[in-house]
Amino acid sequence: MNRTFWIIALIAFINSLSFTILIPIIYLYGKQFGLNDFQTSFLFSIYSVAQFFATPIIGKLSDRFGRKPLLIISLAGTVIANFLAGTATTATALFLARFLDGITGGNSSVAQAVISDVTNRENRAKGFGIFGAAFGSGLILGPAVSLLAQSISLGASFLASGAIAFVALLITIFFLPETIAHKDTSHNYFDLGLENLIKGLAIPKVGILLIINFLIGTTFTIFAYAFQPYFINVLSQNSQSLTLMFILIGGLGLIMQTVGIQALNRKLDLITILLFALFIRSVSFILMPIWPNVFYFVGVSIVFAIFNSLVQPIINTLISLNAKPEEQGTAMGINSSYLSISNAFGPVIAGMTIDQSNPTTYGYPLYLAGILTLLVLLLAVSTRNRYAANVISK
């Protein structure tokens, strides 16, 4: 791995730190503005809907004009949006800030394209594993910073997030070189890649992976939203203990993404690891709400965290291995875009299944996420021959 790889890994870590500071507090922050459970789900969704439309444009523009300028624009949007959210006085202002963050939030797909630019096929799985570990590191430290910021206010977490994103912005400006070797020379400047959201599904081998990842994202974000109200309202926990849960999950994920993927890949091919991880994720979702006991819940969450962290780095690797070199930015942009729209559907589906007057309904989205994940696993198994040819395996 060269110097540029480690620079983008550092940027990814700082960016994930900025992002994960917010994860434990968005639900509770929305509650401060008088939003109910269903309305708070839209705080998650509006960001994702905006990101759905913006990410393929950012990915296409990064193929055309380079990775660095688009990463700068995206990070700058995060800085401004989080400042606005942290100082919001109305729910409308908060929603607008979340929308702005989403519309400029293509930094992850651009960073993934940089990884593709600077790694060869043999090292790409390792590269995406390290990239995932960088995000996992943020999932540990981000909630820890959030825990400190919460001692001031929940809004202070947004301000801390914006300040950290500003650090990533400075590193990008002053230290990250341009990595794209062959820019898209198309002169149709109105072709921004939105049509690729449909065309991408027809790309051989990549299209089926986009569909699978969209469904994976939808089922996961049903859980990701439902996790917080269940933990707080059913298990009678607070924002601090919720934050500690995210630190625990992030720590286990970091270990698996740093050493687990490589260790497993020495004995198993990437697709087998992916399928097994999806199975554990499905079973974990179903088991979580069976017994409303916090120690039981933490135990199941530990098993979930160990295997869940393998899913996204492997999916990203499979898409990269099956995409052409000159289409890496576009492919990663489309992938991130479909993940974004899945992140919009998941919280709303979870919010619709919860009845605040009936505490037992807080477990319904978790059961639903588990059943749907099992169906996604069956799809991935039945279509594996369509995306397996380019995968390097032992």
C-alpha positions as CSV (number, residue, x, y, z in Angstrom):
1,M,0.0,0.0,0.0
2,N,1.5,3.4,-1.0
3,R,1.4,6.7,0.7
4,T,-1.7,7.9,-1.1
5,F,-3.6,4.9,0.2
6,W,-2.8,5.7,3.8
7,I,-3.7,9.3,3.3
8,I,-7.2,8.4,2.0
9,A,-7.5,5.8,4.8
10,L,-6.8,8.6,7.3
11,I,-9.3,10.8,5.6
12,A,-11.8,8.0,5.7
13,F,-11.2,7.5,9.4
14,I,-11.6,11.2,10.2
15,N,-14.7,11.3,8.0
16,S,-16.2,8.3,9.7
17,L,-15.4,9.8,13.1
18,S,-17.4,12.8,12.1
19,F,-20.3,10.7,10.9
20,T,-20.4,8.3,13.8
21,I,-20.5,11.0,16.4
22,L,-24.1,11.6,15.2
23,I,-25.3,8.0,15.2
24,P,-26.2,7.8,18.9
25,I,-28.0,11.1,19.1
26,I,-30.1,11.7,16.0
27,Y,-33.1,9.9,17.4
28,L,-32.9,11.7,20.8
29,Y,-32.1,15.0,19.1
30,G,-35.3,14.7,17.0
31,K,-37.2,14.0,20.2
32,Q,-36.0,17.3,21.6
33,F,-37.8,19.1,18.8
34,G,-41.1,17.3,19.7
35,L,-40.9,14.7,16.9
36,N,-42.6,11.3,17.4
37,D,-40.9,8.0,16.5
38,F,-42.3,8.0,12.9
39,Q,-41.2,11.6,12.4
40,T,-37.7,11.0,13.7
41,S,-37.3,8.2,11.1
42,F,-37.5,10.9,8.5
43,L,-34.4,12.6,10.0
44,F,-32.6,9.5,8.8
45,S,-34.5,9.2,5.6
46,I,-34.2,12.8,4.3
47,Y,-30.4,12.6,4.5
48,S,-30.5,9.3,2.6
49,V,-32.9,10.4,-0.1
50,A,-30.8,13.5,-0.9
51,Q,-27.7,11.3,-0.9
52,F,-29.4,8.9,-3.3
53,F,-29.6,11.5,-6.0
54,A,-26.4,13.3,-5.3
55,T,-24.0,10.3,-5.0
56,P,-24.1,9.1,-8.6
57,I,-23.6,12.7,-9.8
58,I,-20.6,13.1,-7.5
59,G,-19.2,9.7,-8.6
60,K,-19.6,10.6,-12.3
61,L,-18.0,14.1,-11.8
62,S,-15.1,12.4,-10.0
63,D,-14.5,10.3,-13.0
64,R,-14.6,13.4,-15.2
65,F,-12.8,16.1,-13.1
66,G,-10.9,14.0,-10.6
67,R,-11.4,12.6,-7.1
68,K,-9.8,15.5,-5.1
69,P,-12.1,18.4,-6.1
70,L,-15.3,16.4,-5.5
71,L,-14.1,15.1,-2.2
72,I,-13.4,18.7,-1.1
73,I,-16.9,19.8,-2.1
74,S,-18.5,16.9,-0.3
75,L,-16.6,17.4,2.9
76,A,-17.3,21.2,2.9
77,G,-21.0,20.4,2.6
78,T,-20.7,18.2,5.7
79,V,-19.0,20.9,7.7
80,I,-21.7,23.5,6.9
81,A,-24.6,21.1,7.3
82,N,-23.5,20.0,10.8
83,F,-22.9,23.5,12.0
84,L,-26.5,24.4,10.9
85,A,-27.9,21.3,12.6
86,G,-26.0,22.0,15.8
87,T,-27.4,25.5,16.0
88,A,-30.9,24.7,14.8
89,T,-33.8,26.1,16.8
90,T,-36.7,24.5,14.8
91,A,-37.4,21.0,13.4
92,T,-37.6,22.6,9.9
93,A,-34.0,23.9,10.2
94,L,-32.8,20.5,11.4
95,F,-34.4,18.8,8.4
96,L,-32.9,21.3,6.0
97,A,-29.5,20.7,7.5
98,R,-29.8,16.9,7.2
99,F,-30.9,17.4,3.5
100,L,-27.8,19.6,2.8
101,D,-25.5,17.0,4.4
102,G,-27.1,14.3,2.2
103,I,-27.0,16.3,-1.1
104,T,-23.2,16.8,-0.6
105,G,-22.6,13.5,1.0
106,G,-20.8,11.5,-1.6
107,N,-17.4,11.5,0.1
108,S,-17.5,7.8,0.9
109,S,-18.0,6.7,-2.7
110,V,-15.2,9.0,-3.9
111,A,-12.9,7.7,-1.2
112,Q,-13.7,4.1,-2.3
113,A,-12.9,5.1,-5.9
114,V,-9.5,6.4,-4.7
115,I,-8.9,3.0,-3.0
116,S,-9.7,1.3,-6.4
117,D,-7.4,3.8,-8.1
118,V,-4.4,3.0,-5.9
119,T,-4.7,-0.8,-5.4
120,N,-4.3,-3.7,-7.7
121,R,-6.7,-6.6,-8.0
122,E,-4.7,-8.8,-5.7
123,N,-4.7,-6.2,-2.9
124,R,-8.1,-4.7,-3.4
125,A,-9.9,-6.9,-0.8
126,K,-7.2,-6.0,1.7
127,G,-7.6,-2.3,0.7
128,F,-11.3,-2.3,1.3
129,G,-10.8,-4.3,4.5
130,I,-8.5,-1.5,5.8
131,F,-11.0,1.1,4.5
132,G,-13.8,-0.7,6.4
133,A,-11.5,-0.8,9.5
134,A,-11.0,2.9,9.2
135,F,-14.8,3.4,9.4
136,G,-14.9,0.9,12.2
137,S,-12.3,2.9,14.2
138,G,-14.5,5.9,13.8
139,L,-17.4,3.9,15.1
140,I,-15.5,3.4,18.3
141,L,-14.0,6.9,18.7
142,G,-17.0,8.8,17.2
143,P,-19.5,7.7,19.9
144,A,-16.8,8.3,22.5
145,V,-16.5,11.9,21.3
146,S,-20.3,12.1,21.2
147,L,-20.4,10.9,24.9
148,L,-18.2,13.9,25.8
149,A,-20.2,16.3,23.6
150,Q,-23.5,15.1,25.2
151,S,-22.3,16.5,28.5
152,I,-22.8,19.9,26.9
153,S,-25.8,19.2,24.8
154,L,-27.0,16.9,22.0
155,G,-26.5,19.8,19.5
156,A,-22.9,20.0,20.5
157,S,-22.4,16.6,18.9
158,F,-23.2,18.1,15.6
159,L,-20.8,20.9,16.1
160,A,-18.1,18.5,17.1
161,S,-18.9,16.4,14.0
162,G,-18.5,19.5,11.8
163,A,-15.2,20.5,13.3
164,I,-13.8,17.0,12.7
165,A,-15.0,17.0,9.1
166,F,-13.2,20.3,8.7
167,V,-9.9,18.5,9.7
168,A,-10.6,15.9,6.9
169,L,-11.2,18.8,4.5
170,L,-7.9,20.4,5.3
171,I,-6.0,17.1,4.9
172,T,-7.7,16.5,1.5
173,I,-6.8,20.0,0.3
174,F,-3.1,20.0,1.4
175,F,-2.0,16.4,1.3
176,L,-4.2,14.2,-1.0
177,P,-2.9,14.0,-4.6
178,E,-5.2,13.4,-7.5
179,T,-5.3,9.6,-8.2
180,I,-7.4,9.2,-11.3
181,A,-5.2,8.1,-14.2
182,H,-7.7,8.3,-17.0
183,K,-10.4,10.9,-16.7
184,D,-13.7,10.6,-18.5
185,T,-13.3,12.8,-21.6
186,S,-17.0,13.1,-22.4
187,H,-18.0,16.6,-23.4
188,N,-21.6,16.2,-22.5
189,Y,-21.5,18.2,-19.3
190,F,-25.3,17.6,-18.7
191,D,-24.7,13.9,-18.5
192,L,-24.2,13.6,-14.7
193,G,-24.8,10.0,-14.3
194,L,-28.4,9.9,-13.0
195,E,-29.4,7.6,-15.8
196,N,-26.7,5.2,-14.5
197,L,-29.0,4.4,-11.6
198,I,-31.0,2.4,-14.1
199,K,-28.3,1.4,-16.5
200,G,-26.1,0.3,-13.6
201,L,-28.5,-2.6,-12.9
202,A,-27.8,-4.0,-16.4
203,I,-24.0,-4.0,-16.0
204,P,-22.9,-7.6,-16.2
205,K,-22.0,-9.0,-12.8
206,V,-22.2,-5.6,-11.1
207,G,-25.9,-5.1,-11.6
208,I,-26.9,-8.1,-9.4
209,L,-24.5,-7.0,-6.7
210,L,-26.1,-3.6,-6.7
211,I,-29.5,-5.2,-6.2
212,I,-28.2,-7.4,-3.4
213,N,-26.5,-4.5,-1.7
214,F,-29.6,-2.4,-1.9
215,L,-31.6,-5.1,-0.2
216,I,-28.9,-5.6,2.4
217,G,-28.9,-1.9,3.1
218,T,-32.7,-1.8,3.5
219,T,-32.8,-4.7,5.9
220,F,-29.9,-3.4,7.9
221,T,-31.3,0.1,8.3
222,I,-34.7,-1.3,9.5
223,F,-32.6,-2.7,12.3
224,A,-30.3,0.4,12.6
225,Y,-33.3,2.7,13.3
226,A,-35.3,0.2,15.5
227,F,-32.2,-0.5,17.6
228,Q,-32.3,2.9,19.3
229,P,-35.9,3.1,20.4
230,Y,-35.9,-0.5,21.5
231,F,-32.7,-0.1,23.5
232,I,-34.0,3.1,25.2
233,N,-37.8,2.4,25.6
234,V,-37.9,-1.4,26.1
235,L,-34.6,-2.0,27.9
236,S,-34.9,1.3,29.8
237,Q,-31.5,2.6,28.9
238,N,-30.3,6.2,28.3
239,S,-28.2,8.0,25.6
240,Q,-24.9,7.3,27.5
241,S,-25.5,3.5,27.6
242,L,-26.6,3.6,24.0
243,T,-23.4,5.3,23.0
244,L,-21.4,2.7,24.9
245,M,-23.2,0.0,22.8
246,F,-22.0,1.7,19.7
247,I,-18.5,1.8,21.0
248,L,-18.6,-2.0,21.8
249,I,-20.0,-2.8,18.3
250,G,-17.5,-0.6,16.6
251,G,-14.6,-2.1,18.5
252,L,-15.5,-5.7,17.6
253,G,-16.1,-4.6,14.0
254,L,-12.7,-2.9,13.9
255,I,-10.9,-6.2,14.9
256,M,-12.8,-8.2,12.3
257,Q,-12.1,-5.7,9.5
258,T,-8.5,-5.3,10.4
259,V,-7.5,-9.0,10.8
260,G,-10.7,-11.0,10.5
261,I,-11.3,-10.7,6.7
262,Q,-7.7,-11.5,5.8
263,A,-7.6,-14.5,8.2
264,L,-10.9,-15.9,6.9
265,N,-9.9,-15.2,3.3
266,R,-6.9,-17.5,3.7
267,K,-9.3,-20.4,4.2
268,L,-12.5,-19.3,2.5
269,D,-13.4,-17.3,-0.6
270,L,-15.0,-13.9,-0.2
271,I,-18.4,-15.0,-1.3
272,T,-18.6,-17.8,1.2
273,I,-17.6,-15.4,4.0
274,L,-20.3,-12.9,2.8
275,L,-23.0,-15.6,2.8
276,F,-22.1,-16.8,6.3
277,A,-22.0,-13.3,7.6
278,L,-25.5,-12.6,6.2
279,F,-26.8,-15.7,7.9
280,I,-25.5,-14.7,11.3
281,R,-26.9,-11.2,10.8
282,S,-30.4,-12.6,10.0
283,V,-30.4,-14.9,13.1
284,S,-29.1,-12.1,15.3
285,F,-31.9,-9.7,14.3
286,I,-34.5,-12.4,15.1
287,L,-33.0,-13.3,18.5
288,M,-32.5,-9.7,19.8
289,P,-36.1,-8.9,20.8
290,I,-37.1,-12.4,22.1
291,W,-36.1,-11.6,25.7
292,P,-36.2,-7.9,26.8
293,N,-33.2,-8.2,29.0
294,V,-30.2,-5.8,28.5
295,F,-27.5,-8.4,29.2
296,Y,-29.1,-10.9,26.8
297,F,-29.4,-8.1,24.2
298,V,-25.7,-7.2,24.6
299,G,-24.7,-10.8,24.2
300,V,-26.6,-11.2,20.9
301,S,-25.2,-7.9,19.8
302,I,-21.7,-9.0,20.3
303,V,-22.2,-12.0,18.0
304,F,-23.9,-9.8,15.5
305,A,-21.1,-7.2,15.6
306,I,-18.4,-9.8,14.9
307,F,-19.9,-11.0,11.7
308,N,-21.9,-8.0,10.5
309,S,-18.7,-6.0,10.0
310,L,-17.6,-8.3,7.2
311,V,-20.6,-7.7,4.9
312,Q,-20.0,-4.2,3.5
313,P,-16.2,-4.4,2.8
314,I,-16.7,-7.7,1.0
315,I,-19.6,-6.3,-1.1
316,N,-17.5,-3.2,-2.0
317,T,-14.7,-5.5,-3.0
318,L,-16.9,-7.7,-5.2
319,I,-18.3,-4.6,-7.0
320,S,-14.8,-3.2,-7.5
321,L,-13.4,-6.5,-8.9
322,N,-16.3,-6.7,-11.4
323,A,-16.2,-3.1,-12.6
324,K,-13.9,-1.8,-15.4
325,P,-11.0,0.3,-14.2
326,E,-12.3,3.5,-15.9
327,E,-15.7,3.0,-14.3
328,Q,-14.6,2.5,-10.7
329,G,-15.9,6.0,-9.6
330,T,-19.2,5.5,-11.4
331,A,-19.7,2.0,-10.0
332,M,-18.9,3.0,-6.5
333,G,-21.1,6.1,-6.8
334,I,-24.1,4.0,-8.0
335,N,-23.5,1.5,-5.2
336,S,-23.4,4.3,-2.6
337,S,-26.5,5.8,-4.1
338,Y,-28.5,2.6,-3.9
339,L,-27.3,2.2,-0.3
340,S,-28.5,5.7,0.4
341,I,-32.0,5.1,-0.9
342,S,-32.1,1.8,1.1
343,N,-31.2,3.9,4.1
344,A,-34.2,6.0,3.3
345,F,-36.6,3.1,3.2
346,G,-35.4,1.2,6.2
347,P,-36.0,3.8,9.0
348,V,-39.5,4.6,7.6
349,I,-40.4,0.9,7.4
350,A,-39.3,0.5,11.0
351,G,-41.1,3.7,12.1
352,M,-44.3,2.5,10.5
353,T,-44.3,-0.8,12.5
354,I,-43.9,0.9,15.9
355,D,-46.8,2.0,18.0
356,Q,-45.5,4.2,20.8
357,S,-48.5,3.3,23.0
358,N,-47.7,-0.4,22.7
359,P,-44.1,-1.2,23.9
360,T,-44.1,-4.7,22.5
361,T,-44.2,-3.3,18.9
362,Y,-40.6,-1.9,19.3
363,G,-39.4,-5.5,18.7
364,Y,-41.4,-5.9,15.4
365,P,-38.9,-4.1,13.1
366,L,-36.1,-6.4,14.5
367,Y,-38.1,-9.5,13.6
368,L,-38.9,-8.1,10.2
369,A,-35.2,-7.2,9.5
370,G,-34.2,-10.8,10.4
371,I,-36.8,-12.4,8.1
372,L,-36.0,-10.1,5.2
373,T,-32.2,-10.6,5.6
374,L,-32.8,-14.3,5.3
375,L,-34.6,-13.7,2.0
376,V,-31.7,-11.6,0.8
377,L,-29.3,-14.4,1.7
378,L,-31.3,-16.8,-0.4
379,L,-31.1,-14.4,-3.4
380,A,-27.3,-14.0,-2.9
381,V,-26.9,-17.8,-2.9
382,S,-29.1,-18.4,-5.9
383,T,-27.3,-15.8,-8.0
384,R,-23.7,-16.3,-6.9
385,N,-22.6,-17.7,-10.3
386,R,-23.4,-14.3,-11.9
387,Y,-20.9,-12.4,-9.9
388,A,-18.3,-15.0,-8.8
389,A,-16.1,-15.2,-11.9
390,N,-13.8,-12.3,-11.2
391,V,-13.4,-13.0,-7.5
392,I,-9.9,-14.0,-6.4
393,S,-10.1,-16.9,-4.0
394,K,-8.0,-19.5,-2.3
